Amino acid sequence: MKFVMIKQRIDELVKQHGGLRPMCRALCLDPGYLSRLRRGEKLAAGDELLRRLELRRVIKYVRVKP
């Protein structure tokens, strides 16, 4: 299983489609929302958006003190 950040996946798709707007048109996504998500202004993506980006949410926990 390869872990990726949502920004990385958006960047991959933008590159594949030749820009943010063409990618959003192809995947029926809102470019403004995706842009904010890409910049980290929005933190949570819904299940439908993740599905369109071909991602799934995986929760990891890290121990703070040994």
C-alpha positions as a Markdown table, in Angstrom:
| # | Residue | x | y | z |
|---|---|---|---|---|
| 1 | Met | 0.0 | 0.0 | 0.0 |
| 2 | Lys | 1.4 | 3.4 | -1.0 |
| 3 | Phe | 0.5 | 6.3 | 1.1 |
| 4 | Val | 0.1 | 9.7 | -0.6 |
| 5 | Met | -1.0 | 13.1 | 0.6 |
| 6 | Ile | -4.1 | 14.5 | -1.1 |
| 7 | Lys | -2.1 | 17.4 | -2.5 |
| 8 | Gln | 0.3 | 14.9 | -4.2 |
| 9 | Arg | -2.7 | 13.1 | -5.8 |
| 10 | Ile | -4.2 | 16.4 | -7.0 |
| 11 | Asp | -0.8 | 17.5 | -8.4 |
| 12 | Glu | -0.5 | 14.2 | -10.3 |
| 13 | Leu | -4.0 | 14.6 | -11.8 |
| 14 | Val | -3.4 | 18.2 | -12.7 |
| 15 | Lys | -0.2 | 17.2 | -14.6 |
| 16 | Gln | -2.1 | 14.3 | -16.4 |
| 17 | His | -4.9 | 16.6 | -17.5 |
| 18 | Gly | -2.8 | 19.7 | -18.3 |
| 19 | Gly | -4.1 | 22.0 | -15.6 |
| 20 | Leu | -6.5 | 22.3 | -12.7 |
| 21 | Arg | -9.5 | 23.4 | -14.7 |
| 22 | Pro | -9.3 | 20.6 | -17.3 |
| 23 | Met | -8.9 | 18.1 | -14.5 |
| 24 | Cys | -11.9 | 19.5 | -12.6 |
| 25 | Arg | -14.0 | 19.3 | -15.8 |
| 26 | Ala | -13.0 | 15.7 | -16.4 |
| 27 | Leu | -13.7 | 14.6 | -12.9 |
| 28 | Cys | -16.8 | 16.9 | -12.3 |
| 29 | Leu | -15.2 | 18.7 | -9.4 |
| 30 | Asp | -15.3 | 22.3 | -8.2 |
| 31 | Pro | -11.9 | 24.0 | -9.0 |
| 32 | Gly | -12.2 | 26.5 | -6.2 |
| 33 | Tyr | -12.8 | 23.8 | -3.6 |
| 34 | Leu | -10.0 | 21.6 | -5.0 |
| 35 | Ser | -7.6 | 24.6 | -5.1 |
| 36 | Arg | -8.3 | 25.3 | -1.4 |
| 37 | Leu | -7.9 | 21.7 | -0.5 |
| 38 | Arg | -4.6 | 21.6 | -2.4 |
| 39 | Arg | -3.3 | 24.7 | -0.5 |
| 40 | Gly | -4.3 | 23.2 | 2.8 |
| 41 | Glu | -7.1 | 25.7 | 3.5 |
| 42 | Lys | -9.6 | 22.9 | 3.6 |
| 43 | Leu | -8.6 | 19.8 | 5.6 |
| 44 | Ala | -11.3 | 17.2 | 5.1 |
| 45 | Ala | -12.3 | 15.7 | 1.8 |
| 46 | Gly | -15.6 | 13.8 | 1.5 |
| 47 | Asp | -15.9 | 10.2 | 0.5 |
| 48 | Glu | -17.2 | 11.1 | -3.0 |
| 49 | Leu | -14.3 | 13.5 | -3.7 |
| 50 | Leu | -11.8 | 10.9 | -2.5 |
| 51 | Arg | -13.5 | 8.3 | -4.8 |
| 52 | Arg | -13.1 | 10.6 | -7.8 |
| 53 | Leu | -9.5 | 11.2 | -6.9 |
| 54 | Glu | -9.1 | 7.4 | -6.6 |
| 55 | Leu | -8.1 | 7.6 | -2.9 |
| 56 | Arg | -9.4 | 6.2 | 0.3 |
| 57 | Arg | -9.0 | 7.6 | 3.8 |
| 58 | Val | -6.5 | 5.7 | 6.0 |
| 59 | Ile | -6.1 | 6.8 | 9.6 |
| 60 | Lys | -2.8 | 6.3 | 11.3 |
| 61 | Tyr | -1.9 | 6.8 | 14.9 |
| 62 | Val | 1.5 | 7.9 | 16.2 |
| 63 | Arg | 2.7 | 7.4 | 19.7 |
| 64 | Val | 3.7 | 10.7 | 21.2 |
| 65 | Lys | 5.9 | 9.5 | 24.1 |
| 66 | Pro | 7.7 | 6.1 | 24.2 |
